[in-house]
Amino acid sequence: MADSEEEQQEEGKFNMATGPVDLTKDEVKLLEALKIFGIQPKCDTPQDMLRIAQAFGSVKSEEPEHVVPKATEVKVGYQYPKLSIFFGDQGKGEVTWDTFKYEVEATVNSKVFKSEQVLLGVRRAVKGSAGDVLRRLGPDVTLQEVMQKLDSTYGCIESRESVMRKFYSSQQQTGESVSAYAARLEEFFETAIHLKALKRSDMDVLKTVLHAGLKKDLKHLSTYQCDKLVEYDEFKRELRKIEADMKESVGETKTCKPAVNVEKKEQSDLSEMKELLKQLNHRIDQMEKKQEAPQYYIGRNYYRGQGRGAYATSNFRGGRSTSHDRGSGHGTFL
């Protein structure tokens, strides 16, 4: 009986405290506890109310779980390396087969692109007859198969003996610079490396062959540098310096050319004058001979231009001359 009365009193207090709001007993006790301890919580925003509730008990979060939105697929162009144009035909394209092969191998070793991307770059770079080689392989082909096919078509076919013979017998040609001669020699050296006839570390052999094939004067002037310098590139740089100094010295000695040209011109003019004088003297001699030739003789002489037995007489008073012929029927003239 007493317990029921106490419960009724508590319900009355609860109804008076809550008013029209429907609160539980635990919530009312919480409010009374805040009042007893003098706590005035900040309840300006729903977030403040949530923090208070979490501080006094477990609260089920009503916020929706964070859902990561699905990324929108953006279609972009397939990336591939841009390689130099290779035609396969002699004199066409940007690079030779050896250079193109080097570009592909360097791109693969860099691991920036996948094998499929490099293959697409090769398809875009190959033109002309080389493009026809790829077309005949079909669409389902790998990068390794493409490079093997191109190398069998455009790669080196010389033997080790042939390449080494050209390497050791190389000579600097007339008018060929040191840079051009060295580049030609280095090409043979690189081919010998691929054929495993030489090693890349055999740079001393390359330096010796370079010096042996130089022109006589340049070879003589660079003997000291060849013995002193060990590095091939340093020796080549010194050769270029010596070559430049030789060109400057030759340019200085050519300053006397104008005087030589003037002397040659004077000699040619003198020769022309002599030739003209010779022709003039010849014509004068011909005219004198014509004037000296006699047309007739005075007195009782034979006339040279008539037939046998002709002679001439002269009448000094009248200036007339009579020619008598003894049987030729010619010889009358004035």
CYANA upper distance limits for C-alpha pairs under 8 A (distance plus 0.5 A):
  1 MET  CA      5 GLU  CA      7.06
  2 ALA  CA      6 GLU  CA      6.95
  3 ASP  CA      7 GLU  CA      6.84
  4 SER  CA      8 GLN  CA      6.79
  5 GLU  CA      9 GLN  CA      6.80
  6 GLU  CA     10 GLU  CA      6.78
  7 GLU  CA     11 GLU  CA      6.70
  8 GLN  CA     12 GLY  CA      6.69
  9 GLN  CA     13 LYS  CA      6.85
 10 GLU  CA     14 PHE  CA      6.57
 11 GLU  CA     15 ASN  CA      6.59
 12 GLY  CA     16 MET  CA      6.67
 13 LYS  CA     17 ALA  CA      6.63
 14 PHE  CA     18 THR  CA      6.58
 14 PHE  CA     25 LYS  CA      7.89
 14 PHE  CA     28 VAL  CA      7.74
 15 ASN  CA     19 GLY  CA      6.18
 17 ALA  CA     28 VAL  CA      8.24
 18 THR  CA     22 ASP  CA      7.15
 18 THR  CA     23 LEU  CA      6.86
 18 THR  CA     28 VAL  CA      8.26
 23 LEU  CA     27 GLU  CA      6.73
 23 LEU  CA     28 VAL  CA      7.37
 24 THR  CA     28 VAL  CA      6.96
 25 LYS  CA     29 LYS  CA      6.74
 26 ASP  CA     30 LEU  CA      6.70
 27 GLU  CA     31 LEU  CA      6.90
 28 VAL  CA     32 GLU  CA      6.78
 29 LYS  CA     33 ALA  CA      6.62
 30 LEU  CA     34 LEU  CA      6.84
 31 LEU  CA     35 LYS  CA      6.84
 32 GLU  CA     36 ILE  CA      6.69
 33 ALA  CA     37 PHE  CA      6.77
 34 LEU  CA     38 GLY  CA      6.48
 34 LEU  CA     39 ILE  CA      5.63
 34 LEU  CA     40 GLN  CA      7.75
 35 LYS  CA     39 ILE  CA      6.82
 35 LYS  CA     40 GLN  CA      8.43
 41 PRO  CA     52 ILE  CA      7.96
 42 LYS  CA     48 ASP  CA      6.78
 42 LYS  CA     49 MET  CA      8.16
 43 CYS  CA     48 ASP  CA      5.75
 43 CYS  CA     49 MET  CA      5.96
 44 ASP  CA     48 ASP  CA      7.09
 44 ASP  CA     49 MET  CA      8.38
 45 THR  CA     49 MET  CA      7.21
 46 PRO  CA     50 LEU  CA      6.73
 47 GLN  CA     51 ARG  CA      6.80
 48 ASP  CA     52 ILE  CA      6.92
 49 MET  CA     53 ALA  CA      6.76
 50 LEU  CA     54 GLN  CA      6.64
 50 LEU  CA     59 VAL  CA      8.48
 51 ARG  CA     55 ALA  CA      6.69
 52 ILE  CA     56 PHE  CA      7.10
 53 ALA  CA     57 GLY  CA      6.64
 53 ALA  CA     58 SER  CA      7.93
 53 ALA  CA     59 VAL  CA      7.01
 54 GLN  CA     58 SER  CA      6.13
 54 GLN  CA     59 VAL  CA      6.16
 78 TYR  CA    117 GLN  CA      8.33
 79 GLN  CA    117 GLN  CA      7.16
 80 TYR  CA    113 PHE  CA      7.56
 80 TYR  CA    117 GLN  CA      5.27
 80 TYR  CA    118 VAL  CA      6.53
 80 TYR  CA    120 LEU  CA      6.79
 80 TYR  CA    121 GLY  CA      5.85
 81 PRO  CA    107 THR  CA      8.26
 81 PRO  CA    113 PHE  CA      7.90
 81 PRO  CA    117 GLN  CA      7.60
 81 PRO  CA    118 VAL  CA      6.65
 81 PRO  CA    121 GLY  CA      5.78
 82 LYS  CA    121 GLY  CA      6.42
 82 LYS  CA    125 ALA  CA      8.01
 83 LEU  CA    100 PHE  CA      8.25
 83 LEU  CA    103 GLU  CA      7.55
 83 LEU  CA    104 VAL  CA      8.21
 83 LEU  CA    121 GLY  CA      6.92
 83 LEU  CA    122 VAL  CA      7.49
 83 LEU  CA    125 ALA  CA      6.34
 84 SER  CA     94 GLU  CA      6.70
 84 SER  CA     95 VAL  CA      7.20
 84 SER  CA    100 PHE  CA      7.31
 84 SER  CA    125 ALA  CA      6.62
 85 ILE  CA     93 GLY  CA      5.98
 85 ILE  CA     94 GLU  CA      5.82
 85 ILE  CA     95 VAL  CA      7.28
 85 ILE  CA    125 ALA  CA      5.22
 85 ILE  CA    126 VAL  CA      6.54
 85 ILE  CA    127 LYS  CA      7.57
 86 PHE  CA     92 LYS  CA      8.21
 86 PHE  CA     93 GLY  CA      5.45
 86 PHE  CA     94 GLU  CA      6.72
 86 PHE  CA     95 VAL  CA      6.56
 86 PHE  CA     96 THR  CA      7.42
 86 PHE  CA     97 TRP  CA      7.69
 86 PHE  CA    100 PHE  CA      7.40
 86 PHE  CA    125 ALA  CA      6.66
 86 PHE  CA    126 VAL  CA      5.52
 86 PHE  CA    127 LYS  CA      6.55
 86 PHE  CA    130 ALA  CA      7.86
 87 PHE  CA     92 LYS  CA      6.39
 87 PHE  CA     93 GLY  CA      5.47
 87 PHE  CA    126 VAL  CA      6.51
 87 PHE  CA    127 LYS  CA      5.20
 87 PHE  CA    128 GLY  CA      5.43
 87 PHE  CA    129 SER  CA      6.80
 87 PHE  CA    130 ALA  CA      6.12
 87 PHE  CA    131 GLY  CA      7.90
 88 GLY  CA     92 LYS  CA      7.73
 88 GLY  CA     93 GLY  CA      7.94
 88 GLY  CA     96 THR  CA      8.10
 88 GLY  CA     97 TRP  CA      7.63
 88 GLY  CA    127 LYS  CA      8.13
 88 GLY  CA    128 GLY  CA      7.33
 88 GLY  CA    129 SER  CA      6.40
 88 GLY  CA    130 ALA  CA      5.57
 88 GLY  CA    154 TYR  CA      7.59
 89 ASP  CA     93 GLY  CA      8.20
 89 ASP  CA    128 GLY  CA      7.91
 89 ASP  CA    129 SER  CA      7.23
 89 ASP  CA    130 ALA  CA      8.39
 95 VAL  CA     99 THR  CA      6.48
 95 VAL  CA    100 PHE  CA      6.80
 96 THR  CA    100 PHE  CA      6.71
 97 TRP  CA    101 LYS  CA      6.45
 97 TRP  CA    151 ASP  CA      8.47
 97 TRP  CA    154 TYR  CA      6.90
 97 TRP  CA    155 GLY  CA      7.45
 98 ASP  CA    102 TYR  CA      6.72
 98 ASP  CA    155 GLY  CA      7.88
 99 THR  CA    103 GLU  CA      6.84
100 PHE  CA    104 VAL  CA      6.94
101 LYS  CA    105 GLU  CA      6.72
101 LYS  CA    147 MET  CA      8.29
102 TYR  CA    106 ALA  CA      6.51
103 GLU  CA    107 THR  CA      6.63
104 VAL  CA    108 VAL  CA      6.76
104 VAL  CA    118 VAL  CA      7.99
104 VAL  CA    122 VAL  CA      8.31
105 GLU  CA    109 ASN  CA      6.68
106 ALA  CA    110 SER  CA      6.68
107 THR  CA    111 LYS  CA      7.44
107 THR  CA    112 VAL  CA      7.83
107 THR  CA    113 PHE  CA      7.94
107 THR  CA    118 VAL  CA      7.99
108 VAL  CA    112 VAL  CA      8.08
108 VAL  CA    113 PHE  CA      7.55
108 VAL  CA    114 LYS  CA      8.17
108 VAL  CA    115 SER  CA      7.64
108 VAL  CA    118 VAL  CA      7.70
113 PHE  CA    117 GLN  CA      6.39
113 PHE  CA    118 VAL  CA      6.88
114 LYS  CA    118 VAL  CA      6.86
115 SER  CA    119 LEU  CA      6.67
115 SER  CA    143 LEU  CA      7.18
116 GLU  CA    120 LEU  CA      6.83
116 GLU  CA    142 THR  CA      8.36
116 GLU  CA    143 LEU  CA      7.87
117 GLN  CA    121 GLY  CA      6.86
118 VAL  CA    122 VAL  CA      6.75
118 VAL  CA    143 LEU  CA      8.02
119 LEU  CA    123 ARG  CA      6.78
119 LEU  CA    142 THR  CA      7.85
119 LEU  CA    143 LEU  CA      5.80
120 LEU  CA    124 ARG  CA      6.82
121 GLY  CA    125 ALA  CA      6.70
122 VAL  CA    126 VAL  CA      6.56
123 ARG  CA    131 GLY  CA      8.09
123 ARG  CA    134 LEU  CA      8.23
126 VAL  CA    130 ALA  CA      6.45
126 VAL  CA    131 GLY  CA      5.68
127 LYS  CA    131 GLY  CA      5.08
127 LYS  CA    132 ASP  CA      8.27
128 GLY  CA    132 ASP  CA      7.15
129 SER  CA    133 VAL  CA      7.02
130 ALA  CA    134 LEU  CA      7.15
130 ALA  CA    150 LEU  CA      7.86
131 GLY  CA    135 ARG  CA      6.72
132 ASP  CA    136 ARG  CA      6.81
133 VAL  CA    137 LEU  CA      7.29
133 VAL  CA    149 LYS  CA      8.22
133 VAL  CA    150 LEU  CA      7.88
134 LEU  CA    138 GLY  CA      7.62
134 LEU  CA    146 VAL  CA      7.29
135 ARG  CA    139 PRO  CA      8.06
137 LEU  CA    141 VAL  CA      7.32
137 LEU  CA    146 VAL  CA      8.29
141 VAL  CA    145 GLU  CA      7.00
141 VAL  CA    146 VAL  CA      7.54
142 THR  CA    146 VAL  CA      6.88
143 LEU  CA    147 MET  CA      6.76
144 GLN  CA    148 GLN  CA      6.67
145 GLU  CA    149 LYS  CA      6.67
146 VAL  CA    150 LEU  CA      6.74
147 MET  CA    151 ASP  CA      6.47
148 GLN  CA    152 SER  CA      6.66
149 LYS  CA    153 THR  CA      6.88
150 LEU  CA    154 TYR  CA      6.46
150 LEU  CA    155 GLY  CA      7.83
151 ASP  CA    155 GLY  CA      4.96
151 ASP  CA    156 CYS  CA      8.45
156 CYS  CA    191 THR  CA      8.50
158 GLU  CA    162 SER  CA      6.72
158 GLU  CA    163 VAL  CA      7.08
159 SER  CA    163 VAL  CA      6.86
159 SER  CA    195 LEU  CA      8.41
160 ARG  CA    164 MET  CA      6.53
160 ARG  CA    192 ALA  CA      7.27
160 ARG  CA    195 LEU  CA      6.84
160 ARG  CA    197 ALA  CA      6.77
161 GLU  CA    165 ARG  CA      6.49
162 SER  CA    166 LYS  CA      6.85
163 VAL  CA    167 PHE  CA      6.59
163 VAL  CA    188 PHE  CA      6.99
163 VAL  CA    191 THR  CA      7.82
163 VAL  CA    192 ALA  CA      6.93
164 MET  CA    168 TYR  CA      6.66
164 MET  CA    188 PHE  CA      8.19
164 MET  CA    192 ALA  CA      7.34
164 MET  CA    197 ALA  CA      8.23
165 ARG  CA    169 SER  CA      6.57
166 LYS  CA    170 SER  CA      6.46
166 LYS  CA    188 PHE  CA      7.83
167 PHE  CA    185 LEU  CA      6.98
167 PHE  CA    188 PHE  CA      6.13
167 PHE  CA    189 PHE  CA      7.37
167 PHE  CA    209 VAL  CA      8.37
168 TYR  CA    209 VAL  CA      6.78
169 SER  CA    213 GLY  CA      8.07
170 SER  CA    185 LEU  CA      7.46
170 SER  CA    209 VAL  CA      8.40
170 SER  CA    213 GLY  CA      6.47
171 GLN  CA    181 TYR  CA      8.32
171 GLN  CA    212 ALA  CA      8.46
171 GLN  CA    213 GLY  CA      4.78
171 GLN  CA    214 LEU  CA      6.81
171 GLN  CA    215 LYS  CA      8.30
172 GLN  CA    176 GLU  CA      6.85
172 GLN  CA    177 SER  CA      8.41
172 GLN  CA    178 VAL  CA      8.22
172 GLN  CA    181 TYR  CA      6.27
172 GLN  CA    213 GLY  CA      6.29
172 GLN  CA    214 LEU  CA      5.80
172 GLN  CA    215 LYS  CA      6.62
173 GLN  CA    181 TYR  CA      8.30
173 GLN  CA    215 LYS  CA      8.43
176 GLU  CA    180 ALA  CA      6.87
176 GLU  CA    181 TYR  CA      7.00
177 SER  CA    181 TYR  CA      6.71
178 VAL  CA    182 ALA  CA      6.45
178 VAL  CA    236 LYS  CA      8.37
178 VAL  CA    239 LEU  CA      7.53
178 VAL  CA    240 ARG  CA      6.78
178 VAL  CA    243 GLU  CA      8.03
179 SER  CA    183 ALA  CA      6.58
179 SER  CA    240 ARG  CA      7.93
180 ALA  CA    184 ARG  CA      6.78
181 TYR  CA    185 LEU  CA      6.76
182 ALA  CA    186 GLU  CA      6.50
182 ALA  CA    210 LEU  CA      7.29
182 ALA  CA    236 LYS  CA      8.39
183 ALA  CA    187 GLU  CA      6.75
184 ARG  CA    188 PHE  CA      7.26
185 LEU  CA    189 PHE  CA      6.83
185 LEU  CA    210 LEU  CA      7.79
186 GLU  CA    190 GLU  CA      6.60
186 GLU  CA    206 LEU  CA      8.20
187 GLU  CA    191 THR  CA      6.78
188 PHE  CA    192 ALA  CA      6.69
189 PHE  CA    193 ILE  CA      6.85
189 PHE  CA    198 LEU  CA      8.04
189 PHE  CA    206 LEU  CA      7.81
190 GLU  CA    194 HIS  CA      6.99
191 THR  CA    195 LEU  CA      6.81
192 ALA  CA    196 LYS  CA      6.59
192 ALA  CA    197 ALA  CA      5.58
192 ALA  CA    198 LEU  CA      6.07
193 ILE  CA    197 ALA  CA      6.35
193 ILE  CA    198 LEU  CA      5.38
193 ILE  CA    199 LYS  CA      6.02
193 ILE  CA    200 ARG  CA      6.98
198 LEU  CA    202 ASP  CA      7.29
202 ASP  CA    206 LEU  CA      7.35
203 MET  CA    207 LYS  CA      6.74
203 MET  CA    231 GLU  CA      8.16
203 MET  CA    232 TYR  CA      6.77
204 ASP  CA    208 THR  CA      6.71
204 ASP  CA    230 VAL  CA      7.84
204 ASP  CA    231 GLU  CA      8.14
204 ASP  CA    232 TYR  CA      7.37
205 VAL  CA    209 VAL  CA      6.73
206 LEU  CA    210 LEU  CA      6.58
206 LEU  CA    232 TYR  CA      7.88
207 LYS  CA    211 HIS  CA      6.81
207 LYS  CA    226 CYS  CA      8.26
207 LYS  CA    232 TYR  CA      5.91
207 LYS  CA    235 PHE  CA      8.02
208 THR  CA    212 ALA  CA      6.67
208 THR  CA    226 CYS  CA      8.25
209 VAL  CA    213 GLY  CA      6.77
210 LEU  CA    214 LEU  CA      7.16
211 HIS  CA    219 LYS  CA      6.81
211 HIS  CA    222 SER  CA      8.33
211 HIS  CA    223 THR  CA      8.46
211 HIS  CA    226 CYS  CA      7.66
212 ALA  CA    219 LYS  CA      7.72
213 GLY  CA    219 LYS  CA      8.44
214 LEU  CA    218 LEU  CA      6.82
214 LEU  CA    219 LYS  CA      5.76
215 LYS  CA    219 LYS  CA      6.21
216 LYS  CA    220 HIS  CA      6.66
217 ASP  CA    221 LEU  CA      6.83
218 LEU  CA    222 SER  CA      6.65
218 LEU  CA    239 LEU  CA      8.44
218 LEU  CA    242 ILE  CA      8.00
218 LEU  CA    243 GLU  CA      7.69
219 LYS  CA    223 THR  CA      6.81
221 LEU  CA    242 ILE  CA      8.19
222 SER  CA    226 CYS  CA      6.71
222 SER  CA    239 LEU  CA      7.29
222 SER  CA    242 ILE  CA      8.14
223 THR  CA    227 ASP  CA      6.96
224 TYR  CA    228 LYS  CA      6.61
225 GLN  CA    229 LEU  CA      6.19
225 GLN  CA    235 PHE  CA      7.13
225 GLN  CA    238 GLU  CA      7.85
226 CYS  CA    230 VAL  CA      8.20
226 CYS  CA    235 PHE  CA      7.01
229 LEU  CA    234 GLU  CA      7.40
229 LEU  CA    235 PHE  CA      6.53
230 VAL  CA    234 GLU  CA      8.32
230 VAL  CA    235 PHE  CA      8.04
231 GLU  CA    235 PHE  CA      6.89
232 TYR  CA    236 LYS  CA      6.75
233 ASP  CA    237 ARG  CA      6.70
234 GLU  CA    238 GLU  CA      6.85
235 PHE  CA    239 LEU  CA      6.77
236 LYS  CA    240 ARG  CA      6.89
237 ARG  CA    241 LYS  CA      6.97
238 GLU  CA    242 ILE  CA      6.79
239 LEU  CA    243 GLU  CA      6.63
240 ARG  CA    244 ALA  CA      6.67
241 LYS  CA    245 ASP  CA      6.80
242 ILE  CA    246 MET  CA      6.73
243 GLU  CA    247 LYS  CA      6.87
244 ALA  CA    248 GLU  CA      6.88
245 ASP  CA    249 SER  CA      6.81
246 MET  CA    250 VAL  CA      6.76
247 LYS  CA    251 GLY  CA      6.68
248 GLU  CA    252 GLU  CA      6.89
249 SER  CA    253 THR  CA      7.07
250 VAL  CA    254 LYS  CA      7.04
251 GLY  CA    255 THR  CA      7.90
256 CYS  CA    260 VAL  CA      7.19
257 LYS  CA    261 ASN  CA      6.72
258 PRO  CA    262 VAL  CA      6.73
259 ALA  CA    263 GLU  CA      6.74
260 VAL  CA    264 LYS  CA      6.73
261 ASN  CA    265 LYS  CA      6.65
262 VAL  CA    266 GLU  CA      6.69
263 GLU  CA    267 GLN  CA      6.74
264 LYS  CA    268 SER  CA      6.74
265 LYS  CA    269 ASP  CA      6.76
266 GLU  CA    270 LEU  CA      6.67
267 GLN  CA    271 SER  CA      6.70
268 SER  CA    272 GLU  CA      6.83
269 ASP  CA    273 MET  CA      6.85
270 LEU  CA    274 LYS  CA      6.75
271 SER  CA    275 GLU  CA      6.74
272 GLU  CA    276 LEU  CA      6.76
273 MET  CA    277 LEU  CA      6.69
274 LYS  CA    278 LYS  CA      6.62
275 GLU  CA    279 GLN  CA      6.80
276 LEU  CA    280 LEU  CA      6.68
277 LEU  CA    281 ASN  CA      6.63
278 LYS  CA    282 HIS  CA      6.76
279 GLN  CA    283 ARG  CA      6.87
280 LEU  CA    284 ILE  CA      6.79
281 ASN  CA    285 ASP  CA      6.68
282 HIS  CA    286 GLN  CA      6.85
283 ARG  CA    287 MET  CA      6.84
284 ILE  CA    288 GLU  CA      6.74
285 ASP  CA    289 LYS  CA      6.73
286 GLN  CA    290 LYS  CA      6.92
287 MET  CA    291 GLN  CA      6.89
288 GLU  CA    292 GLU  CA      6.67
289 LYS  CA    293 ALA  CA      6.82
296 TYR  CA    303 TYR  CA      6.52
296 TYR  CA    304 ARG  CA      8.05
297 TYR  CA    301 ASN  CA      6.64
297 TYR  CA    302 TYR  CA      7.88
297 TYR  CA    303 TYR  CA      7.10
297 TYR  CA    312 ALA  CA      8.09
298 ILE  CA    312 ALA  CA      8.13
298 ILE  CA    313 THR  CA      7.80
298 ILE  CA    314 SER  CA      7.14
299 GLY  CA    312 ALA  CA      7.35
299 GLY  CA    313 THR  CA      6.13
299 GLY  CA    314 SER  CA      6.61
300 ARG  CA    311 TYR  CA      7.15
300 ARG  CA    312 ALA  CA      6.39
300 ARG  CA    313 THR  CA      6.16
301 ASN  CA    311 TYR  CA      6.19
301 ASN  CA    312 ALA  CA      6.71
301 ASN  CA    313 THR  CA      8.47
302 TYR  CA    309 GLY  CA      8.11
302 TYR  CA    310 ALA  CA      6.47
302 TYR  CA    311 TYR  CA      4.80
302 TYR  CA    312 ALA  CA      6.98
303 TYR  CA    310 ALA  CA      6.89
303 TYR  CA    311 TYR  CA      6.25
303 TYR  CA    312 ALA  CA      7.32
306 GLN  CA    310 ALA  CA      6.87
306 GLN  CA    330 HIS  CA      7.09
306 GLN  CA    331 GLY  CA      6.38
307 GLY  CA    328 SER  CA      6.36
307 GLY  CA    330 HIS  CA      7.30
307 GLY  CA    331 GLY  CA      8.19
308 ARG  CA    326 ARG  CA      8.35
308 ARG  CA    327 GLY  CA      8.36
308 ARG  CA    328 SER  CA      7.09
309 GLY  CA    325 ASP  CA      6.68
309 GLY  CA    326 ARG  CA      5.68
309 GLY  CA    327 GLY  CA      7.42
309 GLY  CA    328 SER  CA      7.71
310 ALA  CA    323 SER  CA      7.58
310 ALA  CA    324 HIS  CA      6.34
310 ALA  CA    325 ASP  CA      4.99
310 ALA  CA    326 ARG  CA      6.49
310 ALA  CA    328 SER  CA      7.98
310 ALA  CA    330 HIS  CA      8.15
310 ALA  CA    331 GLY  CA      6.90
311 TYR  CA    323 SER  CA      6.34
311 TYR  CA    324 HIS  CA      6.11
311 TYR  CA    325 ASP  CA      7.18
311 TYR  CA    331 GLY  CA      8.37
312 ALA  CA    321 SER  CA      7.48
312 ALA  CA    322 THR  CA      6.30
312 ALA  CA    323 SER  CA      4.76
312 ALA  CA    324 HIS  CA      6.57
313 THR  CA    321 SER  CA      6.35
313 THR  CA    322 THR  CA      5.95
313 THR  CA    323 SER  CA      6.79
313 THR  CA    324 HIS  CA      8.44
314 SER  CA    319 GLY  CA      7.85
314 SER  CA    320 ARG  CA      6.85
314 SER  CA    321 SER  CA      4.94
314 SER  CA    322 THR  CA      6.82
315 ASN  CA    319 GLY  CA      6.19
315 ASN  CA    320 ARG  CA      5.96
315 ASN  CA    321 SER  CA      6.37
315 ASN  CA    322 THR  CA      8.44
316 PHE  CA    320 ARG  CA      7.76
320 ARG  CA    334 LEU  CA      7.11
321 SER  CA    333 PHE  CA      7.92
321 SER  CA    334 LEU  CA      6.56
322 THR  CA    332 THR  CA      6.96
322 THR  CA    333 PHE  CA      7.53
322 THR  CA    334 LEU  CA      7.92
323 SER  CA    331 GLY  CA      5.96
323 SER  CA    332 THR  CA      5.43
323 SER  CA    333 PHE  CA      7.33
324 HIS  CA    331 GLY  CA      7.02
324 HIS  CA    332 THR  CA      7.55
325 ASP  CA    329 GLY  CA      6.58
325 ASP  CA    330 HIS  CA      6.71
325 ASP  CA    331 GLY  CA      6.60
